[in-house]
Amino acid sequence: MPDLNRPGGSIRYQVSGSGQPALLLTHGYAATSAMFSQNLAAASARNQVIAWDIRGHGGSDYPADPDCYGAAAALGDMAAILDELGLARAVLGGHSLGGYLSLDFTLAHPERVAGLVLIDTGPGYRNDAAREDWNRRAHATAARLETRGLAAMGGSAELHDGEHRDASGLILAARHTLTQRDSHVLDGLPAIGVPALVIVGADDTPFLGAADYMAAKIPQARKVVIPAAGHAPNVSQPELFNAELRRFLDEVAAAEGAS
């Protein structure tokens, strides 16, 4: 897997397949690009697919400077990966935190996005109290990691042992990447002008409402509920997920070819 040198350290990514539009996959908090291992073959059958590790995660660097972990830094990393590969546009696919970052990137760089795959994610909060509660939970996660190290991560389907060198990057990412500061992503949903596939696991109760909201507010969105799946349907139900992803990529390719 190649590394991309960036301010604050290197970013690890991998490339599979070829064909346009490319797909840039961004994992959720405390996971890594390995969470997409069961999806790469299907996705890359006719498309170039890039999966990367958010800084503080997996094979990317774990800088000590908190400023390296803000959303702006993550969006800059995403743009730099596309630039490195000579890609003017791509479909962005993101799980949980990765979905939020993909939405944020789309609002910041609409000309670079051909479509969105939003996996068990949400657009943030308009209500200040709800956002503060989210941020308190993020800081509590950081505190647990400081006390217990990687043992505090738990056993969610998208998490795998041995992917992180230590907990230092996850602690800073919880405090500075996972936390939210305003409602600009949620407020910007109606302005998104590309097709969006909103995928959610039927058993992922905390994100069912968010999936409904995004499907209603993004003009070209459609929602798919994956049965017998929780927060990571691409891991627990890869065949069903891959079929929906493949269909969407083909639809975007056809639309891009006609434009």
Secondary structure, DSSP 8 states (H G I E B T S, - for coil): --EEEETTEEEEEEEE---SSEEEEE--TT--GGGGTTTHHHHTTSS-EEEE--TTSTTS---S-GGGGSHHHHHHHHHHHHHHTT-S-EEEEEETHHHHHHHHHHHH-GGGEEEEEEES-----SSHHHHHHHHHHHHHHHHHHHHHGGGGG---TT--TTS-S-SHHHHHHHHHTS----SHHHHHGGG--S-EEEEEETT-HHHHHHHHHHHHHSTTEEEEEETT--S-HHHHSHHHHHHHHHHHHHHHHHHHHH-
